[in-house]
Amino acid sequence: MKILQICNKPPYPAVDGGAIAMNNTTQGLLSKGHEVKVLAISTVKHPVNIEELPDHYLINTNFESVFIDTSVKLKDAFINLFSSKSYNIERFISDDFTKKLIETLEKEDFDIIIIESLFVAPYISAIKKISSAKIVLRAHNVEYKIWERISSNTKNPLKKTYLGLLAKRLKDYEIKTFEVLDGIVAMTEVDSKQFVKLGFNKFITSVPTGYIINELETKNVEVEENSIFHIASMNWLPNVEGIKWFLNKVWKTVYLNSPNSKLYLAGRDMPQEFYDLKLDNVITVGEVESAKEFYLSKKIMIVPVLSGSGMRIKIIEGMALGKVIISTTIGAEGIQVTNNINILIADSPEEFAKAIIKCTNNEDFCNEIGLNAQKLIQEKYSNSNLSNRLISFFNSIQEN
């Protein structure tokens, strides 16, 4: 098959969960002998420096990108209030990107066009004017659900109302997009069922993001005992929300009961407020040079996600590297985990603190959870196996 992958940000280098998911799709399809072209939006938050991309990636994907300024602008956001359009989506619309897309479609024919996330769905109308390729949405989340959950967790009434409006408009746009899609590949079965509930009645499946297992990965990194860590892109609101909750409601209990514990906060675009923290044994690291080495050097990974949708790729990464994961139910949503076997689930501050303290006090228990997590990834989340499922789905769409 010849596949065009349209991405809302650069998949490579894979610096966050969304990029990892897109790049794993690219690499999985290429490894199975299919031809993939990647056309990506670059932004201020997610820039592209062609000179830094390896030659093999550029050659294998025929990679191209177009810059769009997707920054939130107060004036535009205010004016948008008086329309019925989703501001979240409008920020990704660009004449330059449309022009590049049309140029690509006029030069090449594709069998499948993957729309990576709802944010590039506005370009479907341009695609349909030129191409007869089947259009498949790779739904990283049920987008409106994220904002709906954030809104429900917000106390400020004005902010709550605005976030609720964003959620409603995203939901309306999501449902409207169903009409022009040939299929949806959701990240999780939970999301797949949600799309069906919303009215999507065409080809749909759920294929999670896998992990590209490398047997030569470094295993001799020294692990700091009683180290707790959080690593995520901190320009995503649910990550900021979750860490604030953890610091305000969980960390004090952990520190009082396990004073040797240290909490490390890592990730891109770390807000200044986290560097300004004056909390005992909390170290704000910010962006790390090697996420994998950072994972390996720490013991306990926390995922205190209170809102969101889709699948937390960082949980898959952490489990693959043998880390014990402590997550909320929402954080682990869609991953085939079993509480107290290969993950620890905690939804209240008390449960979260208790789970961490149990791990710091019982090394054998902690190690067992980590080993079971690693086995789960090897058995169910191999990127190669999941790529086969994705290809089978594409074939079924083409046959009808």
Secondary structure, 3 states (H helix, E strand, C coil): CEEEEEECCCCCCCCCHHHHHHHHHHHHHHHCCCEEEEEEEECCCCCCCHHHCCHHHHHHHCCEEEECCCCCCHHHHHHHCCCCCCHHHHCCCCHHHHHHHHHHHHHCCCCEEEEECHHHHHHHHHHHHHCCCEEEEEECCCHHHHHHHHHHHCCCHHHHHHHHHHHHHHHHHHHHHHHHCCEEEECCHHHHHHHHHHCCCCEEEECCCCECCCCCCCCCCCCCCCEEEEECCCCCHHHHHHHHHHHHHCHHHHHHHCCCCEEEEECCCCCHHHHCCCCCCEEEEECCCCHHHHHHHCCEEEECCCCCCCCCHHHHHHHHCCCEEEECCCCCCCCCCCECCCEEECCCHHHHHHHHHHHHHCHHHHHHHHHHHHHHHHHHCEHHHHHHHHHHHHHHHHCC
